[in-house]
């Protein structure tokens, strides 16, 4: 996923009301940026942290700037939760996720399981459809381990149950975690933050839902999926 133009750097002044951040640009000037992330962003919202913003020329937008990345640890961390669906779709189309390769058609945001929408539906006349739910992961407390979620997600558990129903119907179902960090080798669930999600994920896996985790390469110019990560599952 290529940015329309290279990101600009600044320092975070504050994040507030979840979706707003004041940033002092390195080039000078204070701007208010949109924060496309409803989560807690633990460890990624401290005043003074270096951040990277995109800028839109769309005059209809109330805020021209969007918070895209935060400098944390040895590299960049992507915080825009709108990107993983696109990153996943591009990687699948390019054959970068072998487990999801070989399908003839890819559709996004397809209604299924009642009132839900699947992030990606893979179809092929020669096999059962594959339903792919995608979640962004950027939370880190233990070196090398990205965790999900960073706050309670009732909606996330609902999505897992919908995937289970697809498996029961004879289809294929995949939970894909896109880790927008460069410093992780493992993925784990944050069971102390959300006591329901981790057990629900493990139960879904036991019922046939496949769990995939992929890390990203991030730069001010682009983001792309580049490597599989191991899921540190537990009993």
Biotite code that builds the C-alpha atoms (Angstrom):
import biotite.structure as struc

atoms = struc.array([
    struc.Atom([0.000, 0.000, 0.000], chain_id="A", res_id=1, res_name="UNK", atom_name="CA", element="C"),
    struc.Atom([1.645, 3.155, -1.234], chain_id="A", res_id=2, res_name="UNK", atom_name="CA", element="C"),
    struc.Atom([0.825, 6.508, 0.325], chain_id="A", res_id=3, res_name="UNK", atom_name="CA", element="C"),
    struc.Atom([-0.247, 9.206, -2.115], chain_id="A", res_id=4, res_name="UNK", atom_name="CA", element="C"),
    struc.Atom([2.698, 11.282, -0.876], chain_id="A", res_id=5, res_name="UNK", atom_name="CA", element="C"),
    struc.Atom([5.365, 10.656, 1.790], chain_id="A", res_id=6, res_name="UNK", atom_name="CA", element="C"),
    struc.Atom([4.231, 11.109, 5.377], chain_id="A", res_id=7, res_name="UNK", atom_name="CA", element="C"),
    struc.Atom([5.281, 14.138, 7.412], chain_id="A", res_id=8, res_name="UNK", atom_name="CA", element="C"),
    struc.Atom([6.858, 13.877, 10.857], chain_id="A", res_id=9, res_name="UNK", atom_name="CA", element="C"),
    struc.Atom([5.947, 15.630, 14.067], chain_id="A", res_id=10, res_name="UNK", atom_name="CA", element="C"),
    struc.Atom([5.610, 15.310, 17.829], chain_id="A", res_id=11, res_name="UNK", atom_name="CA", element="C"),
    struc.Atom([2.399, 14.320, 19.559], chain_id="A", res_id=12, res_name="UNK", atom_name="CA", element="C"),
    struc.Atom([1.036, 16.991, 21.854], chain_id="A", res_id=13, res_name="UNK", atom_name="CA", element="C"),
    struc.Atom([-2.076, 15.086, 22.921], chain_id="A", res_id=14, res_name="UNK", atom_name="CA", element="C"),
    struc.Atom([-4.643, 12.553, 21.765], chain_id="A", res_id=15, res_name="UNK", atom_name="CA", element="C"),
    struc.Atom([-8.172, 13.315, 22.909], chain_id="A", res_id=16, res_name="UNK", atom_name="CA", element="C"),
    struc.Atom([-11.781, 12.260, 22.348], chain_id="A", res_id=17, res_name="UNK", atom_name="CA", element="C"),
    struc.Atom([-10.276, 9.100, 20.779], chain_id="A", res_id=18, res_name="UNK", atom_name="CA", element="C"),
    struc.Atom([-10.316, 10.449, 17.233], chain_id="A", res_id=19, res_name="UNK", atom_name="CA", element="C"),
    struc.Atom([-8.292, 13.669, 17.508], chain_id="A", res_id=20, res_name="UNK", atom_name="CA", element="C"),
    struc.Atom([-4.608, 14.431, 18.025], chain_id="A", res_id=21, res_name="UNK", atom_name="CA", element="C"),
    struc.Atom([-2.712, 17.695, 18.211], chain_id="A", res_id=22, res_name="UNK", atom_name="CA", element="C"),
    struc.Atom([0.700, 17.414, 16.588], chain_id="A", res_id=23, res_name="UNK", atom_name="CA", element="C"),
    struc.Atom([3.615, 19.845, 16.409], chain_id="A", res_id=24, res_name="UNK", atom_name="CA", element="C"),
    struc.Atom([5.123, 19.340, 12.950], chain_id="A", res_id=25, res_name="UNK", atom_name="CA", element="C"),
    struc.Atom([8.898, 19.086, 12.568], chain_id="A", res_id=26, res_name="UNK", atom_name="CA", element="C"),
    struc.Atom([8.598, 21.572, 9.724], chain_id="A", res_id=27, res_name="UNK", atom_name="CA", element="C"),
    struc.Atom([6.797, 23.982, 12.038], chain_id="A", res_id=28, res_name="UNK", atom_name="CA", element="C"),
    struc.Atom([3.195, 24.586, 12.968], chain_id="A", res_id=29, res_name="UNK", atom_name="CA", element="C"),
    struc.Atom([0.563, 22.897, 15.105], chain_id="A", res_id=30, res_name="UNK", atom_name="CA", element="C"),
    struc.Atom([-2.110, 20.768, 13.389], chain_id="A", res_id=31, res_name="UNK", atom_name="CA", element="C"),
    struc.Atom([-5.063, 18.709, 14.575], chain_id="A", res_id=32, res_name="UNK", atom_name="CA", element="C"),
    struc.Atom([-5.088, 15.272, 12.946], chain_id="A", res_id=33, res_name="UNK", atom_name="CA", element="C"),
    struc.Atom([-7.766, 12.619, 12.635], chain_id="A", res_id=34, res_name="UNK", atom_name="CA", element="C"),
    struc.Atom([-6.973, 9.428, 14.588], chain_id="A", res_id=35, res_name="UNK", atom_name="CA", element="C"),
    struc.Atom([-8.530, 6.465, 12.728], chain_id="A", res_id=36, res_name="UNK", atom_name="CA", element="C"),
    struc.Atom([-8.275, 4.119, 15.680], chain_id="A", res_id=37, res_name="UNK", atom_name="CA", element="C"),
    struc.Atom([-11.050, 3.455, 18.227], chain_id="A", res_id=38, res_name="UNK", atom_name="CA", element="C"),
    struc.Atom([-8.777, 1.441, 20.530], chain_id="A", res_id=39, res_name="UNK", atom_name="CA", element="C"),
    struc.Atom([-6.842, 2.419, 23.615], chain_id="A", res_id=40, res_name="UNK", atom_name="CA", element="C"),
    struc.Atom([-3.522, 2.813, 21.712], chain_id="A", res_id=41, res_name="UNK", atom_name="CA", element="C"),
    struc.Atom([-1.651, 1.872, 24.874], chain_id="A", res_id=42, res_name="UNK", atom_name="CA", element="C"),
    struc.Atom([1.974, 2.968, 24.668], chain_id="A", res_id=43, res_name="UNK", atom_name="CA", element="C"),
    struc.Atom([1.359, 4.841, 21.425], chain_id="A", res_id=44, res_name="UNK", atom_name="CA", element="C"),
    struc.Atom([-0.227, 8.089, 22.592], chain_id="A", res_id=45, res_name="UNK", atom_name="CA", element="C"),
    struc.Atom([2.324, 9.609, 24.942], chain_id="A", res_id=46, res_name="UNK", atom_name="CA", element="C"),
    struc.Atom([2.970, 13.358, 24.611], chain_id="A", res_id=47, res_name="UNK", atom_name="CA", element="C"),
    struc.Atom([6.287, 13.959, 22.905], chain_id="A", res_id=48, res_name="UNK", atom_name="CA", element="C"),
    struc.Atom([6.299, 10.728, 20.880], chain_id="A", res_id=49, res_name="UNK", atom_name="CA", element="C"),
    struc.Atom([7.379, 11.113, 17.279], chain_id="A", res_id=50, res_name="UNK", atom_name="CA", element="C"),
    struc.Atom([4.500, 10.501, 14.885], chain_id="A", res_id=51, res_name="UNK", atom_name="CA", element="C"),
    struc.Atom([3.923, 10.450, 11.135], chain_id="A", res_id=52, res_name="UNK", atom_name="CA", element="C"),
    struc.Atom([0.944, 12.008, 9.386], chain_id="A", res_id=53, res_name="UNK", atom_name="CA", element="C"),
    struc.Atom([-0.574, 11.806, 5.936], chain_id="A", res_id=54, res_name="UNK", atom_name="CA", element="C"),
    struc.Atom([-2.144, 14.891, 4.384], chain_id="A", res_id=55, res_name="UNK", atom_name="CA", element="C"),
    struc.Atom([-5.146, 15.003, 2.085], chain_id="A", res_id=56, res_name="UNK", atom_name="CA", element="C"),
    struc.Atom([-5.847, 17.708, -0.469], chain_id="A", res_id=57, res_name="UNK", atom_name="CA", element="C"),
    struc.Atom([-9.585, 17.003, -0.301], chain_id="A", res_id=58, res_name="UNK", atom_name="CA", element="C"),
    struc.Atom([-11.166, 20.330, 0.588], chain_id="A", res_id=59, res_name="UNK", atom_name="CA", element="C"),
    struc.Atom([-14.305, 18.566, 1.840], chain_id="A", res_id=60, res_name="UNK", atom_name="CA", element="C"),
    struc.Atom([-12.420, 17.038, 4.769], chain_id="A", res_id=61, res_name="UNK", atom_name="CA", element="C"),
    struc.Atom([-12.644, 18.807, 8.111], chain_id="A", res_id=62, res_name="UNK", atom_name="CA", element="C"),
    struc.Atom([-9.117, 17.661, 9.022], chain_id="A", res_id=63, res_name="UNK", atom_name="CA", element="C"),
    struc.Atom([-6.461, 17.473, 6.326], chain_id="A", res_id=64, res_name="UNK", atom_name="CA", element="C"),
    struc.Atom([-4.042, 15.372, 8.385], chain_id="A", res_id=65, res_name="UNK", atom_name="CA", element="C"),
    struc.Atom([-4.379, 11.756, 9.540], chain_id="A", res_id=66, res_name="UNK", atom_name="CA", element="C"),
    struc.Atom([-2.276, 10.014, 12.180], chain_id="A", res_id=67, res_name="UNK", atom_name="CA", element="C"),
    struc.Atom([-0.674, 7.016, 10.440], chain_id="A", res_id=68, res_name="UNK", atom_name="CA", element="C"),
    struc.Atom([2.341, 5.854, 12.443], chain_id="A", res_id=69, res_name="UNK", atom_name="CA", element="C"),
    struc.Atom([4.078, 6.268, 15.780], chain_id="A", res_id=70, res_name="UNK", atom_name="CA", element="C"),
    struc.Atom([7.773, 5.783, 16.464], chain_id="A", res_id=71, res_name="UNK", atom_name="CA", element="C"),
    struc.Atom([8.067, 3.168, 19.228], chain_id="A", res_id=72, res_name="UNK", atom_name="CA", element="C"),
    struc.Atom([10.909, 0.823, 20.062], chain_id="A", res_id=73, res_name="UNK", atom_name="CA", element="C"),
    struc.Atom([13.266, 0.247, 17.144], chain_id="A", res_id=74, res_name="UNK", atom_name="CA", element="C"),
    struc.Atom([10.811, 1.132, 14.378], chain_id="A", res_id=75, res_name="UNK", atom_name="CA", element="C"),
    struc.Atom([7.456, 2.387, 13.227], chain_id="A", res_id=76, res_name="UNK", atom_name="CA", element="C"),
    struc.Atom([4.039, 1.244, 14.393], chain_id="A", res_id=77, res_name="UNK", atom_name="CA", element="C"),
    struc.Atom([0.963, 1.656, 12.174], chain_id="A", res_id=78, res_name="UNK", atom_name="CA", element="C"),
    struc.Atom([-2.099, 2.876, 14.092], chain_id="A", res_id=79, res_name="UNK", atom_name="CA", element="C"),
    struc.Atom([-4.548, 3.455, 11.235], chain_id="A", res_id=80, res_name="UNK", atom_name="CA", element="C"),
    struc.Atom([-7.095, 0.650, 11.608], chain_id="A", res_id=81, res_name="UNK", atom_name="CA", element="C"),
    struc.Atom([-8.555, 1.452, 8.182], chain_id="A", res_id=82, res_name="UNK", atom_name="CA", element="C"),
    struc.Atom([-5.475, 0.039, 6.430], chain_id="A", res_id=83, res_name="UNK", atom_name="CA", element="C"),
    struc.Atom([-5.390, -3.696, 7.340], chain_id="A", res_id=84, res_name="UNK", atom_name="CA", element="C"),
    struc.Atom([-8.304, -4.637, 5.054], chain_id="A", res_id=85, res_name="UNK", atom_name="CA", element="C"),
    struc.Atom([-6.567, -3.021, 2.103], chain_id="A", res_id=86, res_name="UNK", atom_name="CA", element="C"),
    struc.Atom([-3.207, -4.479, 3.112], chain_id="A", res_id=87, res_name="UNK", atom_name="CA", element="C"),
    struc.Atom([-4.738, -7.935, 3.330], chain_id="A", res_id=88, res_name="UNK", atom_name="CA", element="C"),
    struc.Atom([-6.511, -7.629, -0.011], chain_id="A", res_id=89, res_name="UNK", atom_name="CA", element="C"),
    struc.Atom([-3.359, -6.414, -1.766], chain_id="A", res_id=90, res_name="UNK", atom_name="CA", element="C"),
    struc.Atom([-1.239, -9.166, -0.230], chain_id="A", res_id=91, res_name="UNK", atom_name="CA", element="C"),
    struc.Atom([-3.730, -11.881, -1.204], chain_id="A", res_id=92, res_name="UNK", atom_name="CA", element="C"),
    struc.Atom([-3.971, -10.538, -4.760], chain_id="A", res_id=93, res_name="UNK", atom_name="CA", element="C"),
    struc.Atom([-0.175, -10.502, -5.011], chain_id="A", res_id=94, res_name="UNK", atom_name="CA", element="C"),
    struc.Atom([0.135, -14.064, -3.691], chain_id="A", res_id=95, res_name="UNK", atom_name="CA", element="C"),
    struc.Atom([2.006, -12.957, -0.554], chain_id="A", res_id=96, res_name="UNK", atom_name="CA", element="C"),
    struc.Atom([-0.177, -15.030, 1.775], chain_id="A", res_id=97, res_name="UNK", atom_name="CA", element="C"),
    struc.Atom([0.309, -18.627, 0.571], chain_id="A", res_id=98, res_name="UNK", atom_name="CA", element="C"),
    struc.Atom([-2.496, -19.929, 2.776], chain_id="A", res_id=99, res_name="UNK", atom_name="CA", element="C"),
    struc.Atom([-4.980, -17.743, 0.865], chain_id="A", res_id=100, res_name="UNK", atom_name="CA", element="C"),
    struc.Atom([-3.582, -18.068, -2.652], chain_id="A", res_id=101, res_name="UNK", atom_name="CA", element="C"),
    struc.Atom([-5.256, -19.509, -5.730], chain_id="A", res_id=102, res_name="UNK", atom_name="CA", element="C"),
    struc.Atom([-8.804, -18.154, -5.519], chain_id="A", res_id=103, res_name="UNK", atom_name="CA", element="C"),
    struc.Atom([-10.325, -16.767, -8.693], chain_id="A", res_id=104, res_name="UNK", atom_name="CA", element="C"),
    struc.Atom([-12.234, -13.883, -7.128], chain_id="A", res_id=105, res_name="UNK", atom_name="CA", element="C"),
    struc.Atom([-11.822, -11.511, -4.180], chain_id="A", res_id=106, res_name="UNK", atom_name="CA", element="C"),
    struc.Atom([-14.656, -9.359, -2.867], chain_id="A", res_id=107, res_name="UNK", atom_name="CA", element="C"),
    struc.Atom([-14.630, -6.962, 0.059], chain_id="A", res_id=108, res_name="UNK", atom_name="CA", element="C"),
    struc.Atom([-17.267, -5.995, 2.624], chain_id="A", res_id=109, res_name="UNK", atom_name="CA", element="C"),
    struc.Atom([-19.734, -8.727, 1.671], chain_id="A", res_id=110, res_name="UNK", atom_name="CA", element="C"),
    struc.Atom([-22.823, -9.170, 3.839], chain_id="A", res_id=111, res_name="UNK", atom_name="CA", element="C"),
    struc.Atom([-23.049, -12.552, 5.583], chain_id="A", res_id=112, res_name="UNK", atom_name="CA", element="C"),
    struc.Atom([-24.184, -14.255, 8.792], chain_id="A", res_id=113, res_name="UNK", atom_name="CA", element="C"),
    struc.Atom([-27.206, -12.021, 9.283], chain_id="A", res_id=114, res_name="UNK", atom_name="CA", element="C"),
    struc.Atom([-26.174, -8.440, 9.956], chain_id="A", res_id=115, res_name="UNK", atom_name="CA", element="C"),
    struc.Atom([-22.396, -8.894, 9.624], chain_id="A", res_id=116, res_name="UNK", atom_name="CA", element="C"),
    struc.Atom([-20.053, -7.994, 6.774], chain_id="A", res_id=117, res_name="UNK", atom_name="CA", element="C"),
    struc.Atom([-16.988, -10.081, 6.039], chain_id="A", res_id=118, res_name="UNK", atom_name="CA", element="C"),
    struc.Atom([-13.827, -8.117, 5.297], chain_id="A", res_id=119, res_name="UNK", atom_name="CA", element="C"),
    struc.Atom([-12.795, -10.351, 2.383], chain_id="A", res_id=120, res_name="UNK", atom_name="CA", element="C"),
    struc.Atom([-14.640, -13.149, 0.604], chain_id="A", res_id=121, res_name="UNK", atom_name="CA", element="C"),
    struc.Atom([-12.520, -15.413, -1.601], chain_id="A", res_id=122, res_name="UNK", atom_name="CA", element="C"),
    struc.Atom([-14.373, -17.442, -4.208], chain_id="A", res_id=123, res_name="UNK", atom_name="CA", element="C"),
    struc.Atom([-13.507, -20.081, -6.749], chain_id="A", res_id=124, res_name="UNK", atom_name="CA", element="C"),
    struc.Atom([-15.741, -22.418, -8.734], chain_id="A", res_id=125, res_name="UNK", atom_name="CA", element="C"),
    struc.Atom([-13.553, -25.387, -7.817], chain_id="A", res_id=126, res_name="UNK", atom_name="CA", element="C"),
    struc.Atom([-13.774, -25.078, -4.010], chain_id="A", res_id=127, res_name="UNK", atom_name="CA", element="C"),
    struc.Atom([-15.721, -23.743, -1.080], chain_id="A", res_id=128, res_name="UNK", atom_name="CA", element="C"),
    struc.Atom([-15.668, -19.997, -0.424], chain_id="A", res_id=129, res_name="UNK", atom_name="CA", element="C"),
    struc.Atom([-13.256, -18.608, 2.155], chain_id="A", res_id=130, res_name="UNK", atom_name="CA", element="C"),
    struc.Atom([-14.411, -15.950, 4.610], chain_id="A", res_id=131, res_name="UNK", atom_name="CA", element="C"),
    struc.Atom([-11.565, -13.757, 5.903], chain_id="A", res_id=132, res_name="UNK", atom_name="CA", element="C"),
    struc.Atom([-11.978, -11.459, 8.915], chain_id="A", res_id=133, res_name="UNK", atom_name="CA", element="C"),
    struc.Atom([-9.109, -8.996, 9.478], chain_id="A", res_id=134, res_name="UNK", atom_name="CA", element="C"),
    struc.Atom([-7.997, -7.272, 12.670], chain_id="A", res_id=135, res_name="UNK", atom_name="CA", element="C"),
    struc.Atom([-5.250, -4.729, 13.255], chain_id="A", res_id=136, res_name="UNK", atom_name="CA", element="C"),
    struc.Atom([-2.702, -5.516, 15.981], chain_id="A", res_id=137, res_name="UNK", atom_name="CA", element="C"),
    struc.Atom([-0.168, -2.991, 17.269], chain_id="A", res_id=138, res_name="UNK", atom_name="CA", element="C"),
    struc.Atom([-0.190, -3.423, 21.061], chain_id="A", res_id=139, res_name="UNK", atom_name="CA", element="C"),
    struc.Atom([3.117, -4.510, 22.623], chain_id="A", res_id=140, res_name="UNK", atom_name="CA", element="C"),
    struc.Atom([4.124, -5.053, 26.249], chain_id="A", res_id=141, res_name="UNK", atom_name="CA", element="C"),
    struc.Atom([6.555, -7.968, 25.976], chain_id="A", res_id=142, res_name="UNK", atom_name="CA", element="C"),
    struc.Atom([9.462, -7.519, 23.543], chain_id="A", res_id=143, res_name="UNK", atom_name="CA", element="C"),
    struc.Atom([8.741, -9.235, 20.248], chain_id="A", res_id=144, res_name="UNK", atom_name="CA", element="C"),
    struc.Atom([5.092, -10.046, 21.044], chain_id="A", res_id=145, res_name="UNK", atom_name="CA", element="C"),
    struc.Atom([2.170, -8.165, 19.509], chain_id="A", res_id=146, res_name="UNK", atom_name="CA", element="C"),
    struc.Atom([-1.116, -8.539, 21.375], chain_id="A", res_id=147, res_name="UNK", atom_name="CA", element="C"),
    struc.Atom([-4.798, -8.121, 20.557], chain_id="A", res_id=148, res_name="UNK", atom_name="CA", element="C"),
    struc.Atom([-6.990, -6.525, 21.718], chain_id="A", res_id=149, res_name="UNK", atom_name="CA", element="C"),
    struc.Atom([-5.854, -3.415, 23.621], chain_id="A", res_id=150, res_name="UNK", atom_name="CA", element="C"),
    struc.Atom([-9.388, -2.862, 24.955], chain_id="A", res_id=151, res_name="UNK", atom_name="CA", element="C"),
    struc.Atom([-12.542, -4.928, 25.374], chain_id="A", res_id=152, res_name="UNK", atom_name="CA", element="C"),
    struc.Atom([-14.041, -5.872, 21.989], chain_id="A", res_id=153, res_name="UNK", atom_name="CA", element="C"),
    struc.Atom([-17.512, -7.361, 22.117], chain_id="A", res_id=154, res_name="UNK", atom_name="CA", element="C"),
    struc.Atom([-17.690, -6.896, 18.351], chain_id="A", res_id=155, res_name="UNK", atom_name="CA", element="C"),
    struc.Atom([-14.544, -8.981, 17.902], chain_id="A", res_id=156, res_name="UNK", atom_name="CA", element="C"),
    struc.Atom([-16.099, -11.950, 19.708], chain_id="A", res_id=157, res_name="UNK", atom_name="CA", element="C"),
    struc.Atom([-19.222, -11.569, 17.560], chain_id="A", res_id=158, res_name="UNK", atom_name="CA", element="C"),
    struc.Atom([-17.070, -11.823, 14.429], chain_id="A", res_id=159, res_name="UNK", atom_name="CA", element="C"),
    struc.Atom([-15.460, -15.036, 15.673], chain_id="A", res_id=160, res_name="UNK", atom_name="CA", element="C"),
    struc.Atom([-18.864, -16.631, 16.253], chain_id="A", res_id=161, res_name="UNK", atom_name="CA", element="C"),
    struc.Atom([-19.896, -15.651, 12.712], chain_id="A", res_id=162, res_name="UNK", atom_name="CA", element="C"),
    struc.Atom([-16.764, -17.348, 11.340], chain_id="A", res_id=163, res_name="UNK", atom_name="CA", element="C"),
    struc.Atom([-17.597, -20.479, 13.296], chain_id="A", res_id=164, res_name="UNK", atom_name="CA", element="C"),
    struc.Atom([-21.001, -20.592, 11.628], chain_id="A", res_id=165, res_name="UNK", atom_name="CA", element="C"),
    struc.Atom([-19.317, -20.454, 8.210], chain_id="A", res_id=166, res_name="UNK", atom_name="CA", element="C"),
    struc.Atom([-17.194, -23.493, 9.115], chain_id="A", res_id=167, res_name="UNK", atom_name="CA", element="C"),
    struc.Atom([-20.304, -25.315, 10.313], chain_id="A", res_id=168, res_name="UNK", atom_name="CA", element="C"),
    struc.Atom([-21.900, -24.575, 6.919], chain_id="A", res_id=169, res_name="UNK", atom_name="CA", element="C"),
    struc.Atom([-19.009, -26.270, 5.116], chain_id="A", res_id=170, res_name="UNK", atom_name="CA", element="C"),
    struc.Atom([-17.085, -23.150, 4.150], chain_id="A", res_id=171, res_name="UNK", atom_name="CA", element="C"),
    struc.Atom([-13.583, -22.050, 5.005], chain_id="A", res_id=172, res_name="UNK", atom_name="CA", element="C"),
    struc.Atom([-13.104, -19.274, 7.607], chain_id="A", res_id=173, res_name="UNK", atom_name="CA", element="C"),
    struc.Atom([-9.930, -17.377, 8.473], chain_id="A", res_id=174, res_name="UNK", atom_name="CA", element="C"),
    struc.Atom([-9.075, -14.864, 11.186], chain_id="A", res_id=175, res_name="UNK", atom_name="CA", element="C"),
    struc.Atom([-6.177, -12.766, 9.868], chain_id="A", res_id=176, res_name="UNK", atom_name="CA", element="C"),
    struc.Atom([-4.270, -10.496, 12.246], chain_id="A", res_id=177, res_name="UNK", atom_name="CA", element="C"),
    struc.Atom([-2.290, -7.761, 10.504], chain_id="A", res_id=178, res_name="UNK", atom_name="CA", element="C"),
    struc.Atom([0.509, -6.680, 12.840], chain_id="A", res_id=179, res_name="UNK", atom_name="CA", element="C"),
    struc.Atom([1.528, -3.154, 11.891], chain_id="A", res_id=180, res_name="UNK", atom_name="CA", element="C"),
    struc.Atom([4.873, -3.397, 13.652], chain_id="A", res_id=181, res_name="UNK", atom_name="CA", element="C"),
    struc.Atom([8.390, -4.293, 12.543], chain_id="A", res_id=182, res_name="UNK", atom_name="CA", element="C"),
    struc.Atom([9.635, -5.560, 15.920], chain_id="A", res_id=183, res_name="UNK", atom_name="CA", element="C"),
    struc.Atom([7.482, -8.652, 16.530], chain_id="A", res_id=184, res_name="UNK", atom_name="CA", element="C"),
    struc.Atom([7.956, -12.375, 15.926], chain_id="A", res_id=185, res_name="UNK", atom_name="CA", element="C"),
    struc.Atom([4.946, -13.614, 17.918], chain_id="A", res_id=186, res_name="UNK", atom_name="CA", element="C"),
    struc.Atom([1.253, -12.839, 18.263], chain_id="A", res_id=187, res_name="UNK", atom_name="CA", element="C"),
    struc.Atom([-0.762, -13.381, 21.426], chain_id="A", res_id=188, res_name="UNK", atom_name="CA", element="C"),
    struc.Atom([-4.118, -12.420, 22.908], chain_id="A", res_id=189, res_name="UNK", atom_name="CA", element="C"),
    struc.Atom([-4.278, -9.927, 25.778], chain_id="A", res_id=190, res_name="UNK", atom_name="CA", element="C"),
    struc.Atom([-6.434, -12.050, 28.054], chain_id="A", res_id=191, res_name="UNK", atom_name="CA", element="C"),
    struc.Atom([-5.984, -9.734, 31.043], chain_id="A", res_id=192, res_name="UNK", atom_name="CA", element="C"),
    struc.Atom([-7.464, -6.832, 29.081], chain_id="A", res_id=193, res_name="UNK", atom_name="CA", element="C"),
    struc.Atom([-10.348, -8.729, 27.475], chain_id="A", res_id=194, res_name="UNK", atom_name="CA", element="C"),
    struc.Atom([-11.159, -11.951, 29.298], chain_id="A", res_id=195, res_name="UNK", atom_name="CA", element="C"),
    struc.Atom([-13.581, -13.060, 26.580], chain_id="A", res_id=196, res_name="UNK", atom_name="CA", element="C"),
    struc.Atom([-11.649, -12.562, 23.337], chain_id="A", res_id=197, res_name="UNK", atom_name="CA", element="C"),
    struc.Atom([-8.692, -14.894, 23.875], chain_id="A", res_id=198, res_name="UNK", atom_name="CA", element="C"),
    struc.Atom([-10.816, -17.885, 24.911], chain_id="A", res_id=199, res_name="UNK", atom_name="CA", element="C"),
    struc.Atom([-13.202, -17.136, 22.034], chain_id="A", res_id=200, res_name="UNK", atom_name="CA", element="C"),
    struc.Atom([-10.330, -17.135, 19.541], chain_id="A", res_id=201, res_name="UNK", atom_name="CA", element="C"),
    struc.Atom([-8.960, -20.418, 20.842], chain_id="A", res_id=202, res_name="UNK", atom_name="CA", element="C"),
    struc.Atom([-12.427, -21.955, 20.792], chain_id="A", res_id=203, res_name="UNK", atom_name="CA", element="C"),
    struc.Atom([-12.945, -20.767, 17.211], chain_id="A", res_id=204, res_name="UNK", atom_name="CA", element="C"),
    struc.Atom([-9.631, -22.327, 16.190], chain_id="A", res_id=205, res_name="UNK", atom_name="CA", element="C"),
    struc.Atom([-10.659, -25.617, 17.813], chain_id="A", res_id=206, res_name="UNK", atom_name="CA", element="C"),
    struc.Atom([-13.859, -25.486, 15.761], chain_id="A", res_id=207, res_name="UNK", atom_name="CA", element="C"),
    struc.Atom([-12.011, -25.079, 12.469], chain_id="A", res_id=208, res_name="UNK", atom_name="CA", element="C"),
    struc.Atom([-11.451, -21.342, 12.084], chain_id="A", res_id=209, res_name="UNK", atom_name="CA", element="C"),
    struc.Atom([-7.917, -20.811, 10.787], chain_id="A", res_id=210, res_name="UNK", atom_name="CA", element="C"),
    struc.Atom([-5.782, -18.190, 12.558], chain_id="A", res_id=211, res_name="UNK", atom_name="CA", element="C"),
    struc.Atom([-3.136, -16.359, 10.516], chain_id="A", res_id=212, res_name="UNK", atom_name="CA", element="C"),
    struc.Atom([-0.803, -13.587, 11.705], chain_id="A", res_id=213, res_name="UNK", atom_name="CA", element="C"),
    struc.Atom([1.339, -11.459, 9.407], chain_id="A", res_id=214, res_name="UNK", atom_name="CA", element="C"),
    struc.Atom([3.789, -8.689, 10.201], chain_id="A", res_id=215, res_name="UNK", atom_name="CA", element="C"),
    struc.Atom([4.366, -5.596, 8.102], chain_id="A", res_id=216, res_name="UNK", atom_name="CA", element="C"),
    struc.Atom([7.145, -3.516, 6.659], chain_id="A", res_id=217, res_name="UNK", atom_name="CA", element="C"),
    struc.Atom([6.472, 0.147, 7.364], chain_id="A", res_id=218, res_name="UNK", atom_name="CA", element="C"),
    struc.Atom([8.056, 3.310, 6.003], chain_id="A", res_id=219, res_name="UNK", atom_name="CA", element="C"),
    struc.Atom([6.909, 6.910, 5.446], chain_id="A", res_id=220, res_name="UNK", atom_name="CA", element="C"),
    struc.Atom([6.270, 5.924, 1.826], chain_id="A", res_id=221, res_name="UNK", atom_name="CA", element="C"),
    struc.Atom([4.412, 2.616, 2.094], chain_id="A", res_id=222, res_name="UNK", atom_name="CA", element="C"),
    struc.Atom([3.158, -0.313, 4.186], chain_id="A", res_id=223, res_name="UNK", atom_name="CA", element="C"),
    struc.Atom([3.098, -3.931, 3.051], chain_id="A", res_id=224, res_name="UNK", atom_name="CA", element="C"),
    struc.Atom([2.626, -7.381, 4.559], chain_id="A", res_id=225, res_name="UNK", atom_name="CA", element="C"),
    struc.Atom([5.921, -9.222, 4.482], chain_id="A", res_id=226, res_name="UNK", atom_name="CA", element="C"),
    struc.Atom([6.204, -12.158, 6.897], chain_id="A", res_id=227, res_name="UNK", atom_name="CA", element="C"),
    struc.Atom([4.143, -14.679, 8.870], chain_id="A", res_id=228, res_name="UNK", atom_name="CA", element="C"),
    struc.Atom([4.224, -14.525, 12.659], chain_id="A", res_id=229, res_name="UNK", atom_name="CA", element="C"),
    struc.Atom([3.655, -17.417, 15.032], chain_id="A", res_id=230, res_name="UNK", atom_name="CA", element="C"),
    struc.Atom([0.512, -17.392, 17.157], chain_id="A", res_id=231, res_name="UNK", atom_name="CA", element="C"),
    struc.Atom([1.460, -18.209, 20.744], chain_id="A", res_id=232, res_name="UNK", atom_name="CA", element="C"),
    struc.Atom([-1.668, -20.205, 21.440], chain_id="A", res_id=233, res_name="UNK", atom_name="CA", element="C"),
    struc.Atom([-2.400, -21.575, 24.882], chain_id="A", res_id=234, res_name="UNK", atom_name="CA", element="C"),
    struc.Atom([-4.757, -24.162, 26.398], chain_id="A", res_id=235, res_name="UNK", atom_name="CA", element="C"),
])
